[in-house]
């Protein structure tokens, strides 16, 4: 499994995904809460020694480099952000997606709120609302792509030794995610049954739009992977049944994945929190290669998932953040439990989401040190 020959970030990633020998497994992480940044600063960390964009890598913790092609898959123009009401404790705002939300001000740190917002209103309630909001999703706009990307970035992409990803995190939005963003979770869950024509039209549009926006990039370069962000599950299971997924999303997902893989995308990964196990067979049938982040509080155990679904499903994440808040012995024991997957391949361990503020700087440094031992086969 392990070789002494040093590999580039890109080759290390590909070899891990293909169950081939590596010098070590890639060192990836996601990020931290703003409140965690404050805690670590109080514990002695110089905030400005870090970049805090952990998806692209963080030299301070020896993370591997990844480059994300900053394609804008969102509304152009977005809604004008507006504060509708503000008190000492909360504010009610209309955000760039046209969602009206009530947000707690208390505890906010570095742009991160200490609690979920309360969602009050969404821009789409029926098919006419959706057809109106589609006007903000014109695909063929130069502003959707990085400035001068063909002249400056494209030559580097073609000669890269690092991992190249299509779209920033949470930009290449999937089917459930976009529908939820337009309608809200509860309304979407009813709409599969109450407004099926709307939902079919939405799902078809999402596939068409994503393909059309991606095409100018994929016409010029290949990429190593794309994340399709969904967040379509909660702790006890998906927010839609496999039958509902198969009726509304699956045909469009197949078309989208087929497009990506026939246009130079090596791997397709689905990002969903919660327990998505019931939907994994359909994701795999559609051609999905990997899932992330395998939230342990939702019983997404990577050892169990590998035994059930085999090597065709690559696994990213799976490190229980609750264990990192405990003792060093707990951290060692938890990482040791993942070693069989490290030896087997097709697994990149990361914290199963962003790092919360109950994890001390000392514990996180210890975790990163011991994780590097794990990634190198020296645990």
Backbone torsions as a table, in degrees:
resi	resn	phi	psi	omega
1	UNK	NA	-44.4	-175.7
2	UNK	-103.7	141.5	179.9
3	UNK	-124.1	154.8	177.9
4	UNK	-82.0	-14.7	-177.5
5	UNK	-72.9	122.1	178.8
6	UNK	-68.4	138.8	-178.2
7	UNK	-114.9	155.7	172.4
8	UNK	-70.5	162.3	177.9
9	UNK	-55.1	-41.8	-177.0
10	UNK	-67.7	-47.4	-177.5
11	UNK	-67.0	-34.8	176.4
12	UNK	-60.9	-43.7	179.4
13	UNK	-64.9	-48.3	-177.7
14	UNK	-63.5	-44.3	180.0
15	UNK	-62.1	-38.5	176.5
16	UNK	-62.5	-44.4	-179.4
17	UNK	-66.9	-26.8	-177.6
18	UNK	-100.3	9.0	177.0
19	UNK	61.8	36.4	177.7
20	UNK	-105.8	170.2	-178.0
21	UNK	-65.6	143.1	179.3
22	UNK	-136.7	158.2	171.1
23	UNK	-72.1	-32.9	171.4
24	UNK	-166.7	164.9	174.6
25	UNK	-74.7	146.6	178.0
26	UNK	-56.5	143.2	178.1
27	UNK	-100.7	95.4	179.8
28	UNK	-115.6	148.5	168.9
29	UNK	-145.2	174.4	-170.8
30	UNK	-104.9	-52.1	-176.6
31	UNK	154.0	-172.1	-176.1
32	UNK	-134.4	160.8	170.1
33	UNK	-68.9	154.0	171.7
34	UNK	-60.2	-35.4	179.0
35	UNK	-66.1	-31.4	175.9
36	UNK	-67.3	-40.4	176.8
37	UNK	-58.1	-44.1	178.7
38	UNK	-62.0	-44.3	-179.8
39	UNK	-61.8	-46.2	-177.3
40	UNK	-66.1	-33.0	175.2
41	UNK	-62.9	-43.0	177.8
42	UNK	-64.7	-26.4	-179.4
43	UNK	-90.8	7.7	171.3
44	UNK	112.7	-0.9	180.0
45	UNK	-79.5	132.2	171.0
46	UNK	-77.4	110.7	-174.5
47	UNK	-55.5	-29.9	-171.4
48	UNK	-93.8	7.8	169.2
49	UNK	-81.2	-13.5	-176.2
50	UNK	-115.9	155.5	175.9
51	UNK	-89.6	-29.3	178.8
52	UNK	70.1	6.9	172.6
53	UNK	-102.2	80.1	-169.1
54	UNK	-74.9	-18.4	175.0
55	UNK	-62.2	-36.0	-178.3
56	UNK	-88.6	-3.9	179.3
57	UNK	111.8	155.8	179.8
58	UNK	-144.3	107.1	-176.4
59	UNK	-57.6	-34.9	-177.0
60	UNK	-55.9	-35.0	-179.2
61	UNK	-111.9	18.7	175.3
62	UNK	58.6	36.5	177.9
63	UNK	-79.9	150.4	179.0
64	UNK	-75.1	149.5	-178.2
65	UNK	-79.1	136.7	168.4
66	UNK	-134.5	143.0	176.5
67	UNK	-114.8	131.3	-179.7
68	UNK	-108.5	122.4	177.7
69	UNK	-73.4	116.7	-169.6
70	UNK	-81.7	75.9	176.8
71	UNK	-90.5	135.2	179.5
72	UNK	-93.2	105.7	177.9
73	UNK	-95.9	10.8	-173.8
74	UNK	-94.8	-165.7	178.9
75	UNK	-72.9	135.0	169.5
76	UNK	-135.6	108.4	2.8
77	UNK	-83.3	153.5	171.7
78	UNK	-74.3	168.7	171.6
79	UNK	-65.4	150.6	175.4
80	UNK	-74.2	124.1	178.9
81	UNK	-68.0	134.0	-174.5
82	UNK	-144.4	133.5	173.1
83	UNK	-88.3	116.4	-176.6
84	UNK	-90.8	-28.5	179.1
85	UNK	-159.4	144.1	178.9
86	UNK	-147.6	132.7	174.1
87	UNK	-124.5	-175.9	176.7
88	UNK	-66.6	-22.4	-172.3
89	UNK	-105.6	-32.1	-176.2
90	UNK	-147.5	167.9	172.1
91	UNK	-138.5	147.6	174.8
92	UNK	-110.5	123.2	-175.5
93	UNK	-129.9	154.4	164.7
94	UNK	-101.3	120.1	-175.0
95	UNK	-89.6	-176.0	-175.4
96	UNK	-66.3	-17.6	176.9
97	UNK	-93.5	4.6	180.0
98	UNK	81.4	11.1	179.6
99	UNK	-88.7	132.7	174.7
100	UNK	-96.4	125.0	-173.5
101	UNK	-137.5	149.8	176.3
102	UNK	-106.6	122.9	-171.3
103	UNK	-123.4	133.3	177.8
104	UNK	-76.4	127.2	179.6
105	UNK	-80.2	-38.2	-177.6
106	UNK	-56.1	131.6	176.2
107	UNK	86.6	0.2	179.5
108	UNK	-66.8	135.5	179.6
109	UNK	-144.9	126.2	177.2
110	UNK	52.2	38.0	178.4
111	UNK	81.9	1.1	179.8
112	UNK	-103.7	125.5	177.6
113	UNK	-84.2	152.8	-177.7
114	UNK	-82.6	-8.2	-179.9
115	UNK	-147.9	162.5	177.0
116	UNK	-68.0	145.5	174.0
117	UNK	-70.8	158.5	171.6
118	UNK	-96.8	121.8	-176.4
119	UNK	-91.2	123.5	-172.4
120	UNK	-102.7	-34.0	-174.6
121	UNK	-157.9	148.0	-179.9
122	UNK	-126.2	155.0	-172.9
123	UNK	-75.8	-18.5	-176.6
124	UNK	-115.2	121.7	175.7
125	UNK	-119.3	-20.2	-177.4
126	UNK	-153.8	179.7	-173.4
127	UNK	-66.8	-30.0	177.9
128	UNK	-69.2	-39.9	175.4
129	UNK	-60.6	-41.5	-179.1
130	UNK	-64.9	-43.3	-179.7
131	UNK	-65.5	-26.5	175.8
132	UNK	-74.7	-42.7	-177.5
133	UNK	-71.7	-23.1	176.9
134	UNK	-59.4	-23.7	179.4
135	UNK	-63.4	-19.2	177.5
136	UNK	-88.4	3.9	-178.2
137	UNK	-120.7	51.3	171.7
138	UNK	-72.8	125.1	-172.8
139	UNK	-78.7	-41.5	-169.3
140	UNK	-85.6	71.4	179.1
141	UNK	-129.3	129.8	180.0
142	UNK	-60.5	-28.4	-177.8
143	UNK	-66.5	-13.6	179.6
144	UNK	-73.9	-10.8	-172.6
145	UNK	-120.7	156.0	179.6
146	UNK	-60.2	143.3	177.5
147	UNK	-58.6	136.9	175.4
148	UNK	57.2	29.8	-174.2
149	UNK	-65.9	-34.4	-178.2
150	UNK	-71.1	-36.6	-177.3
151	UNK	-80.4	-39.1	-170.6
152	UNK	-102.1	-46.7	-171.8
153	UNK	-87.7	-37.3	-173.4
154	UNK	-57.8	-45.9	178.5
155	UNK	-58.5	-37.4	178.7
156	UNK	-68.3	-40.2	179.9
157	UNK	-60.5	-39.2	-176.0
158	UNK	-71.1	-19.9	-179.3
159	UNK	-114.7	21.5	-169.7
160	UNK	-71.0	153.1	169.8
161	UNK	-120.6	8.4	176.6
162	UNK	-113.4	169.9	179.8
163	UNK	-78.3	132.2	179.3
164	UNK	-114.3	129.5	-173.6
165	UNK	-122.3	136.3	177.0
166	UNK	-81.4	115.8	177.4
167	UNK	88.0	142.9	172.4
168	UNK	-69.6	162.9	175.7
169	UNK	-57.7	136.3	-179.5
170	UNK	61.4	30.9	171.7
171	UNK	-110.8	-39.4	179.3
172	UNK	-82.9	71.9	-169.7
173	UNK	-72.4	141.8	-179.5
174	UNK	-87.7	-165.7	-170.3
175	UNK	-75.2	-52.3	179.8
176	UNK	-65.9	-41.7	-177.1
177	UNK	-59.5	-49.2	-178.3
178	UNK	-64.2	-43.3	179.7
179	UNK	-61.4	-40.0	177.5
180	UNK	-65.7	-38.1	179.6
181	UNK	-65.2	-35.4	179.9
182	UNK	-79.4	-35.6	-168.8
183	UNK	-118.3	-22.8	-172.1
184	UNK	93.0	149.6	-173.9
185	UNK	-58.9	-50.7	-176.9
186	UNK	-62.6	-43.0	-179.1
187	UNK	-65.3	-38.5	177.4
188	UNK	-63.0	-42.7	-177.6
189	UNK	-62.5	-32.5	174.3
190	UNK	-78.1	-35.0	-171.4
191	UNK	-66.6	-28.1	175.8
192	UNK	-54.5	-32.5	-176.3
193	UNK	-99.5	-39.0	-173.7
194	UNK	-87.6	-26.6	-177.4
195	UNK	-137.1	60.3	-175.5
196	UNK	-61.3	-34.3	179.7
197	UNK	-63.2	-41.3	176.1
198	UNK	-60.1	-45.8	-175.0
199	UNK	-68.5	-38.1	175.1
200	UNK	-62.9	-42.0	179.9
201	UNK	-65.5	-40.8	177.0
202	UNK	-59.7	-50.6	-175.3
203	UNK	-63.2	-39.2	178.3
204	UNK	-65.3	-42.3	180.0
205	UNK	-63.6	-42.2	-178.6
206	UNK	-60.2	-44.0	177.8
207	UNK	-63.1	-48.1	-178.8
208	UNK	-59.8	-47.2	-175.9
209	UNK	-65.4	-45.0	-178.9
210	UNK	-62.8	-41.6	178.3
211	UNK	-64.1	-46.3	-176.2
212	UNK	-65.5	-39.6	179.2
213	UNK	-70.8	-35.7	-178.2
214	UNK	-72.8	-25.6	-167.5
215	UNK	-59.1	-46.3	-178.7
216	UNK	-57.1	-35.7	177.9
217	UNK	-71.8	-49.5	-174.1
218	UNK	-73.0	-14.0	173.7
219	UNK	-72.9	-21.4	-173.4
220	UNK	-109.1	-25.5	-176.1
221	UNK	-150.8	154.3	169.2
222	UNK	-85.5	165.7	174.7
223	UNK	-137.0	161.3	-175.2
224	UNK	-83.6	-33.9	172.9
225	UNK	-162.9	167.3	171.9
226	UNK	-133.1	138.0	171.8
227	UNK	-91.2	128.4	166.7
228	UNK	-102.5	108.1	-174.8
229	UNK	-82.9	124.8	-176.8
230	UNK	-123.8	-48.7	-174.5
231	UNK	45.3	57.6	-173.8
232	UNK	-108.4	20.6	-179.4
233	UNK	-136.1	156.8	172.5
234	UNK	-117.0	-170.9	-172.5
235	UNK	-59.3	-38.2	-173.3
236	UNK	-98.7	2.0	178.5
237	UNK	148.7	-178.7	-178.0
238	UNK	-67.0	157.6	177.2
239	UNK	-86.4	-1.0	171.9
240	UNK	-142.9	149.1	-175.9
241	UNK	-74.8	159.5	173.2
242	UNK	-55.5	-37.0	178.2
243	UNK	-63.9	-42.4	178.2
244	UNK	-65.5	-43.4	177.7
245	UNK	-58.8	-44.5	-176.7
246	UNK	-66.7	-34.2	-178.7
247	UNK	-73.2	-45.5	-169.4
248	UNK	-100.9	-42.1	-170.8
249	UNK	-100.1	-41.1	-170.2
250	UNK	-52.7	-47.6	-179.3
251	UNK	-61.6	-37.2	179.7
252	UNK	-74.4	-34.8	176.9
253	UNK	-64.0	-43.3	177.3
254	UNK	-57.9	-44.8	-178.8
255	UNK	-64.9	-41.3	-179.7
256	UNK	-66.9	-46.7	179.8
257	UNK	-63.9	-41.9	177.5
258	UNK	-59.2	-41.7	178.4
259	UNK	-61.9	-50.6	-178.3
260	UNK	-56.6	-48.6	-174.0
261	UNK	-72.2	-24.8	176.9
262	UNK	-86.4	-2.3	179.8
263	UNK	-126.8	38.2	166.2
264	UNK	88.9	10.2	173.9
265	UNK	-90.2	118.5	-175.1
266	UNK	-72.0	-45.1	-177.1
267	UNK	-133.6	145.4	174.9
268	UNK	-116.3	125.8	-179.6
269	UNK	-118.7	141.6	174.4
270	UNK	-107.3	129.4	177.1
271	UNK	-101.7	114.8	171.0
272	UNK	-147.3	129.3	172.4
273	UNK	-72.0	175.9	177.1
274	UNK	73.6	-165.6	-176.6
275	UNK	-102.7	105.1	-177.9
276	UNK	-103.2	14.4	-171.1
277	UNK	-54.6	-37.7	-177.6
278	UNK	-66.5	-21.2	-178.9
279	UNK	-97.0	-10.0	-175.6
280	UNK	-59.2	-41.5	177.9
281	UNK	-57.2	-38.3	178.1
282	UNK	-71.3	-37.6	177.0
283	UNK	-62.2	-44.1	179.6
284	UNK	-66.1	-39.9	178.1
285	UNK	-62.7	-32.3	178.3
286	UNK	-76.2	-11.4	177.6
287	UNK	106.4	9.1	178.6
288	UNK	-68.4	136.5	-176.7
289	UNK	-96.0	-29.7	-171.7
290	UNK	-148.2	154.6	172.1
291	UNK	-125.0	156.2	-178.3
292	UNK	-155.8	145.1	8.6
293	UNK	-105.0	8.5	-178.1
294	UNK	54.6	72.5	-175.2
295	UNK	-70.8	116.9	-172.8
296	UNK	-70.9	-30.5	177.2
297	UNK	-66.1	-17.2	177.1
298	UNK	-100.9	16.4	176.6
299	UNK	65.5	33.8	173.4
300	UNK	-94.7	86.5	-176.2
301	UNK	-92.4	117.2	-176.1
302	UNK	-64.0	-31.6	177.3
303	UNK	-63.8	-46.3	179.2
304	UNK	-63.5	-41.6	-178.0
305	UNK	-66.8	-37.8	177.8
306	UNK	-64.9	-42.3	178.9
307	UNK	-63.0	-36.1	-176.3
308	UNK	-79.7	-40.1	-171.4
309	UNK	-110.1	-9.2	175.0
310	UNK	76.6	-170.9	-172.2
311	UNK	-77.9	-11.5	178.1
312	UNK	-67.8	-21.1	177.7
313	UNK	-102.9	111.6	174.5
314	UNK	-81.6	151.9	-171.8
315	UNK	-126.0	128.2	177.4
316	UNK	-124.9	138.8	179.4
317	UNK	103.9	-138.0	170.3
318	UNK	80.8	2.1	175.1
319	UNK	-90.7	120.8	-173.5
320	UNK	-74.9	109.9	-178.4
321	UNK	-61.9	-24.5	178.3
322	UNK	-65.2	-33.4	179.4
323	UNK	-70.2	-29.7	-177.9
324	UNK	-71.8	-17.2	178.5
325	UNK	-86.6	-2.4	-177.4
326	UNK	-96.0	-142.9	-176.5
327	UNK	-90.1	167.6	175.9
328	UNK	-62.7	-33.5	177.6
329	UNK	-64.2	-39.9	176.3
330	UNK	-62.7	-41.1	179.5
331	UNK	-62.8	-46.3	178.7
332	UNK	-59.8	-46.3	-178.7
333	UNK	-62.3	-41.9	-178.9
334	UNK	-66.0	-45.7	179.8
335	UNK	-65.3	-37.2	178.9
336	UNK	-61.1	-32.5	-179.3
337	UNK	-66.5	-18.9	-178.1
338	UNK	-92.0	-6.4	-173.5
339	UNK	-59.5	-37.7	177.9
340	UNK	-55.8	-36.6	178.3
341	UNK	-73.2	-33.7	175.8
342	UNK	-61.3	-44.3	178.9
343	UNK	-65.6	-35.9	-176.2
344	UNK	-76.7	-37.3	-178.5
345	UNK	99.0	179.2	-179.6
346	UNK	67.4	21.7	-175.8
347	UNK	-141.1	128.0	175.7
348	UNK	-122.8	105.0	-177.4
349	UNK	-75.9	132.2	171.1
350	UNK	-142.9	162.4	171.4
351	UNK	-56.6	140.6	-171.0
352	UNK	-76.7	30.1	166.5
353	UNK	159.9	-160.5	179.3
354	UNK	-70.5	154.1	-172.7
355	UNK	-81.1	119.8	-177.4
356	UNK	-81.6	166.8	-173.3
357	UNK	-77.2	1.3	174.0
358	UNK	-83.9	-0.5	177.9
359	UNK	-99.5	119.2	-177.8
360	UNK	-73.0	159.9	175.2
361	UNK	-60.9	-41.4	178.9
362	UNK	-59.8	-44.1	179.8
363	UNK	-67.0	-39.0	-178.3
364	UNK	-69.6	-40.6	175.9
365	UNK	-60.0	-41.4	178.9
366	UNK	-64.3	-44.1	178.1
367	UNK	-57.9	-46.2	-177.8
368	UNK	-66.2	-36.8	177.1
369	UNK	-64.9	-47.1	-177.9
370	UNK	-73.7	-29.2	175.8
371	UNK	-66.7	-38.7	176.9
372	UNK	-61.8	-37.0	173.2
373	UNK	-60.1	-44.0	179.7
374	UNK	-62.2	-45.8	-177.0
375	UNK	-65.0	-25.2	-178.0
376	UNK	-94.4	0.6	-178.5
377	UNK	74.8	21.6	-177.0
378	UNK	-114.5	17.1	-174.5
379	UNK	-71.1	NA	NA
